[in-house]
């Protein structure tokens, strides 16, 4: 068994499919205990999610040291100190809105304090049910705040994503953790950049970091941290870049990996 903990000082966790089970909608007890033990050892425990800063109620009974939200676009400490905030180029948002007027496309616009959608389609409603979040309101098409969009979700098939981004939102980047939709963020921003921000803030070297994830938007994070761990329920593309593949979220994957690497007894 590998008992080397590589002097890990910070562990970054994705939420959906990593901390939070899609089957139960809860964080397993073993994971809750593991997070508490890491913090008791002085190891920083930080969320790294595509969710908005206001969609974290499923984990708000747990204590964390910081939150990388919107896939790195909005980073804040547990004491609510803003580390970084990035918005999508307004020209890309204009282009998205214009495209959706002419072609069938569902999307959501995510802000610091709200989420708005353009249409209540079955796939969009299904997605919010999947992550156990209420369906957001439909935006006023004549009064859209295009200056402050931190993240967008676009509901199109994976095979159409690359061409869409080139033509419609060229200043932004996309990633996905589900075939249902892609997350769109400002160009150059990812969970990796969020980790860089927190490493600077806490004076931690990247060689002292570990991360857990299961989706495509976790790939940059798993590749960047010293130890990147893919959940057993992760996509194959995620497992390929990971340093270690643990068991799935419902089979105590986080606890088992932390024991394997010597961070838990």
N, C-alpha and C positions, 0 to 999 in steps of 0.2 A: 504493500500500500504506500502511496506517495504521501508522506507526512510533512513535506516542505511547504510552508505557508508563504514563502517568498516575501516575508515582511509586509504583508498586505495591510494597507492603512485605509483603504476605501473600497467599498463594494457597491456597484451600480445595478439596479434591478429594473427591468421592464415590468409592466403591470399585467396586461391581458395575456393569459396563456403562460405566464411566468410566475408572478406572485398570485394572481387571481385565476382560479379554475373556471373554465367555460362550462364545465359540467355542474358545479355547485354554486357558482357565482360568489365564492368565498375564498379567503386566504386560508390554506390548511394550517392546523394548529402547529404542526412541525415547523412550518415556515415562520409563523409568528414568533415561536420560541427561539428560532435561529436568529432572527433579526434582533431580538432583545439581547441575546448573548453576545452578538457581534458588538453592539453598542456598549455593553458592559465592559468589553475588552478595550474600548476606546477606538474601535474601528468605525469610520464614518460610513453610514448607510444612506444611500442617495437613490431616489427614484429617477428613472429615465424612461419617459413614456411619450407616446404620440397624443395622449389625452391632453385636454386643456387644463389649466391650473384650477379650474372650477369643477372638474369632473373626477375628483379624487376621493369622493365620499366612501367608496368601497374600502379604502385603506386608511381612513382618517382616525381609526382607533389604534393605529400603530404609530410609533415615533420614528421619524426620519431626520436626517441632518440637512437635507436639501432636496430640491425638486427640479429636474430637467424635464420640462413639459413642452408640448408642441414639437416633439422631435428635436429639441435643442434650441428652439427659437425663443423660449422664455425660461430663464433660470432664476430661481429664488431660493434663499435659505429657509430653514425651518422658522427662523425669527422674522421672516418676511422681508429680508434685505434683497433687493433686486440685484442680481449679478449681471444679467444681460437680457436684452429684448430686441428682437428683429422682426420686421414686417415684410410682407411680400410686396414687390414693386407694384405700385398702383396700375401701371400700364398692363401688367399681366392680369390683374383682377378685372380691369375694363375689358380685356380681350376674352376672358372667361365668360363674363356676363353676356357679351355680344354673341359669342359662339352658342351659348345656351338658348338664346332667343331664336336662333336659326336651325338648331339641330337638337334632337332629344338628348338631354344630359342633366342628370341630377347633381347638385353640388351643395356643400355647406361651407359657410365662411365662419371662421373661428376667431374670436377676439379675446382680449384679456378678460372681459367681463360678460361675454355672451356668445352664443352660437346662433346663426341664422341659416335657413335653408331656402332654396328657390322653389321647391315643389315637394309635396308630401307623397312621393311615389312608394310603391310596395317595397322596392329594394332598399330605399332610404329608411323607411320605417323599420324594416327588418334588421338593418344594421344597428340602429339604436337599441332595439330589443336585444340583439346579440350581446352588446356590451352593457346592457341593463342601465341605460341612460334615457331619460324622457326625450321624446321627439321635440327638437327646437322649433320655434315659431318661423313662419315664412316671412322673409324680409319684404319690406316695402320697396318694390322695384324702382320707384322714383326717388328713393332716398337711401341709397346704399353707401355706407362709409367705406370707401375704397382705400383710404390712407392707412388704416390701422388693422388690416387683416394679418394675423400672425400665422395662420395655417388655413388651408382649404382641403376639403375632401372632394374628390371627383369620382363619380360612379361610372366607370367604364372598364371594359375588359382588359386584362393584362396585355394582350397582344396589340391593343390600340394605344397603349399608354405612351410609348416612346414617340410616335409620330405626333400625337396630340401635344405633348410637352414642347416639341420642337416648333410646332406651328402656332400654338395658342399661348403658351406660357414659357417662352424661351429663357426668361431671367430667373426662373424658379427650378427647383428640383423635386422629383417625386420618389416615393418609396411606398411599399405596401406590406402589410402583415396579413392580408386577406384578399382573396380574388374579387371580393365585392367592390372595393374602392381603393384608390391611392391617396396617400397623404401628400400634399404639396406644401413645400416650405421655401423660404428665401434661398436663392442660390448660395452655395458655400456653407450652409448650416445643416447640422446633423446632430445625432446624439454624441458623436465624437467631439464636436466643438463644445457641446455642453459639458462633457467630461473635462476638456481642457480648461474651461472656465472655472470649474470647481477645484481642479488640481491647483490652479493658481491661487484661488481664494483660500484654500486650506493648507497651502504650501506642501502639497503632496506630489511626488514624482509619479509619472505614468507607470514606472516599473513597480509601483506599490499598489496597483489597482487590479480589480477583478470585476467582471460583469456577467450578468445572466440575461438571456433573451431567447425568443422563439420565432420572431418574424423578420421579414426583409428589412424593416426599418431598424433592426438591431445589428445588422451586419457591420456597419462602420464602427459601432461600439465594441463588438466582440473582437474585431481585428485590431483595434487600437489599444485596449487595455492589456496589461501583462498576461492575464489569464482570461480568456473569453469562453464562457460555458453556455452551450446550447441545451435547452430543455429537450427531453425525450420526445415531446410533442411538436418540436420545431420543424420547420420546412427543411428539406434536404439541402437547399442552398445555404441555409444558416448553419447546419451541422458541418458542412464542408469547410467553413472558415473558422470554426471553433477549435479551441485547444483541447476541449474535453466535452463529451456529450453525457449528460446525466439522465436520470429517469424523468418521467413527465411530472407535471405539477401535482397531479393527484396521487402520485406514488412517492411523495417526499423527496422529489428531485433536488430541491435546493439544499435541504438538510444533508442529504447524502453526499452532494458535491463538496459542501463546506467541511464535512468530516474527512472526506477523501484528501482534501488539500490541507488538512491540519488546522483549520480555523475554528473548528468546534471539537470538543472532546468526544 
